[in-house]
Amino acid sequence: MEIKYCWRCKMKVPFLDKEEFKIASDLYSKGFRDNSEQRFKALLDYYNNLTGFGETEPNAIMHHSLEQIGPDCECCGKPYRTPKAKLCAACGNKRKI
C-alpha cells in the first residue's frame, strides 16, 4: 500500500500493490454474487482495515491499484494516469521515456 494522488478522487488516497489488489478484486467479484444490502462489506472492511482510510464506495477501491497508474511526474509529483501515459494530465509535463 502506498499513498498517491488519485486524479478521479482529486486527493491523496491509499493505492494497493499487486497482492493487496488481487484480494480486493476477489472480494469485489464476490460482492456481485451476493444479493444482500451488505454485499461489499467484506471489501470495504478489508480496504479500510488495511489502509485506515474509511472508504465507503466499493467502485473507488477498484481504481486504486498501483499497477493501473504510472510513475510520479518529474515536474509536479502526481502520478501519470496510466503506465504508458506520455503527458501529465495534472501539469502538462511531457514524460521522458
C-alpha positions as CSV (number, residue, x, y, z in Angstrom):
1,M,0.0,0.0,0.0
2,E,1.2,3.5,-0.9
3,I,-0.4,6.9,-0.6
4,K,-0.7,8.5,-4.1
5,Y,-2.7,11.3,-5.6
6,C,-5.9,10.0,-7.4
7,W,-7.0,12.1,-10.3
8,R,-10.5,10.6,-10.1
9,C,-10.9,11.4,-6.4
10,K,-8.9,14.6,-6.6
11,M,-7.0,13.8,-3.4
12,K,-4.3,11.5,-2.0
13,V,-5.6,8.0,-1.2
14,P,-4.1,4.6,-0.4
15,F,-3.3,2.6,-3.5
16,L,-2.9,-1.1,-3.3
17,D,0.0,-3.2,-4.5
18,K,-0.5,-6.2,-6.7
19,E,-1.1,-8.8,-4.0
20,E,-3.4,-6.5,-2.0
21,F,-5.4,-5.5,-5.1
22,K,-5.8,-9.2,-6.0
23,I,-7.6,-9.8,-2.7
24,A,-9.7,-6.7,-3.1
25,S,-10.6,-7.7,-6.6
26,D,-11.7,-11.2,-5.4
27,L,-13.9,-9.6,-2.7
28,Y,-15.4,-7.2,-5.2
29,S,-16.3,-10.1,-7.5
30,K,-17.9,-12.0,-4.6
31,G,-19.9,-8.9,-3.8
32,F,-21.6,-9.1,-7.2
33,R,-22.7,-12.7,-6.4
34,D,-24.3,-11.6,-3.1
35,N,-27.7,-10.1,-3.2
36,S,-27.8,-8.7,0.3
37,E,-27.5,-5.0,1.1
38,Q,-24.1,-5.6,2.7
39,R,-22.6,-7.3,-0.4
40,F,-19.5,-5.2,-0.5
41,K,-19.0,-5.1,3.3
42,A,-16.1,-7.6,3.1
43,L,-14.3,-5.5,0.5
44,L,-14.8,-2.2,2.4
45,D,-13.7,-3.8,5.7
46,Y,-10.6,-5.3,4.0
47,Y,-9.6,-2.0,2.4
48,N,-10.4,0.1,5.5
49,N,-8.6,-2.2,7.9
50,L,-5.6,-2.4,5.6
51,T,-5.3,1.3,4.9
52,G,-7.1,3.0,7.8
53,F,-8.8,5.3,5.2
54,G,-12.5,4.8,5.7
55,E,-13.6,4.3,2.1
56,T,-17.4,3.9,1.6
57,E,-17.5,3.4,-2.2
58,P,-16.5,-0.1,-3.5
59,N,-16.0,1.1,-7.1
60,A,-13.4,3.7,-5.9
61,I,-11.3,0.9,-4.5
62,M,-11.2,-0.8,-7.9
63,H,-9.2,2.1,-9.4
64,H,-6.8,2.4,-6.5
65,S,-4.2,-0.1,-7.8
66,L,-0.6,0.9,-8.2
67,E,-0.4,-1.2,-11.3
68,Q,-3.0,1.0,-13.0
69,I,-1.1,4.3,-12.6
70,G,2.2,5.4,-14.0
71,P,5.2,6.8,-12.2
72,D,5.2,10.1,-10.5
73,C,5.6,13.2,-12.8
74,E,9.1,14.7,-12.7
75,C,7.6,18.2,-12.6
76,C,4.5,18.1,-10.2
77,G,5.0,14.8,-8.4
78,K,1.5,13.5,-9.2
79,P,1.3,10.1,-10.9
80,Y,0.8,9.8,-14.6
81,R,-2.7,8.4,-15.2
82,T,-1.5,5.2,-16.8
83,P,1.8,3.4,-17.0
84,K,2.1,4.3,-20.7
85,A,1.0,8.0,-20.4
86,K,3.3,10.4,-22.1
87,L,1.7,13.6,-20.8
88,C,0.9,14.5,-17.2
89,A,-2.7,15.4,-17.0
90,A,-2.1,17.5,-13.9
91,C,0.6,19.8,-15.1
92,G,1.1,19.1,-18.8
93,N,4.7,17.9,-18.4
94,K,5.9,15.7,-21.3
95,R,7.3,12.4,-19.9
96,K,10.8,11.5,-20.7
97,I,10.6,7.8,-21.7
